[in-house]
Amino acid sequence: MQASLMHLRVLLPFQVFADEAGVSRIVAETTSGSFGLLPHRLDCVAALVPGILVYQCAGREEVYVAVDEGVLAKTGAEVLISVRRALHGADLGQLRDAVVQDFLSRNAREQDLRAVLARLEAGFMHRFAGFEHD
């Protein structure tokens, strides 16, 4: 890797999502708006919001990644991005469709989980109230 390029790693809670050497630029969404990184930028840390992460490796097309909230840390040529969820997309249209599909399926699963938890809680409260009467 040339000294004028960065090494990007996107980390998820359970795996390394992306490990790219030779990255020439990165653009991420932060709580303050879009945030751009070039190789010679000073070291920094930024809180990320859900949005599109864009990076480009030397001589290649831009890469788009939909990310959930997380944190970005740049130290020298190393850039670590730690997020809860991430999805690759060849282009923005395809990425949008993938995000909608993923979030819809997750929302449906989360609704099912909330319903199960509500039933468990109601059952617990009913049994707990029964102990008070004994």
N, C-alpha and C positions, 0 to 999 in steps of 0.2 A: 504494500500500500504506500502510495506517495505521501510525503509529509504534508502536502497541501490538501489532503482529502480526509474525510472523517470515517469512523467506524460506528455504525448504528446497530443497536440491539433493541428490539421491541420485546418486552417480557410480559407474559401473562402469569396469573397466579400458579398455573400448572405446567407451563412449558415456555420455551423460547419461540416466539412467533416469527421473528425475522432476525437474521444476523447478516448484515451487509457491510462489506468493506468497500472503500473507494467512493463514498457518498460525497457529492459536491455541494448539495444544499438540502435543507429540510425546512418545511413550513408546517406549523402545528397551530391548533386553536387553543388559546389560553383564556383565563378569566378576564384578561384585559384586551382580547382580540387576537388577530393573527400574529404569529411570532415566527420570524425567519432566522435560520442559523446558516452561517457560512463557516468554512474551516477555521478562519482566524479570529472568530468572535471570542470574546472573553468567556471564561467559565461561568455557568449560570445554572439556576434551578427554576422551573416554572410549573405551576399547577395547570393541568390540561382539563379541558371540558370535552364532552362528547362532540366529535366533529371529524373532519377529514384531515389525515396526516398525509403530506405529500413529500416524497423525497426523490432525488435523482442521483443515480450513479454515473460516473464519467462515461460518456459515449453511449448511454442507454436512454430509453424513454422514462418519463416520470412514472412513479409508482404511487397509487392511491390506496390508502388504508383507512377504513372507518374505525375509529377508536372510541372507547368509552372514557370516562373520566380517569385521570391518573396523574403521573408526574414525569417530567422530563429533567434529566440532569446531564449537563455537558461538562466534561473535565478533559482539557486538552483536546485531543482528536477523538476521544470516546464520547458517544452520546448514548445514554441509556434512557429508554422510555418504558415505564411500567404502567400498564393499564389493566382494567378488569376484563375487557373483551376487545377483540379486533377481528376485522374481516378484510381480506384482499379483494381488489376489483381491478379488472383489466382496463375499464374505463368508468367514468363517473355514473353513466346510466346503469351499467351492470351492477356497480357497487350500491347504488341507491336501491335497486330491486332486491339485492341480497340483504341489505340492512332492514328493509321493510319486512321481508320474509322472516328473517331471524328474530327481529323484535316482536313481530306478531306471534310467532310460535312460543317465544319466551313469555310474553304477556299471558297467553293462554295457559301455559304451564304454571305460571305464578298465580293466576286466578284459581286454578285447581288446587294448588298447594294452600292458598289462603282459606279456601272452603274446608279443606281437610283439617287445617289447624283450628278453624272456628268450631268445627264439630268436636274436636278433641277438647278444646277449652270448655265448651258447653257441658260435655260429659264430665270433665273434671270438676266444674263448679257444682253440677248436680250431685255428684258423689260427695263432695266436700260439704255441701249443705246437709246431706244425709248424716254425716258424722256429727254435726252439731246437735241433731235431734236425738242421737243415741246416748 
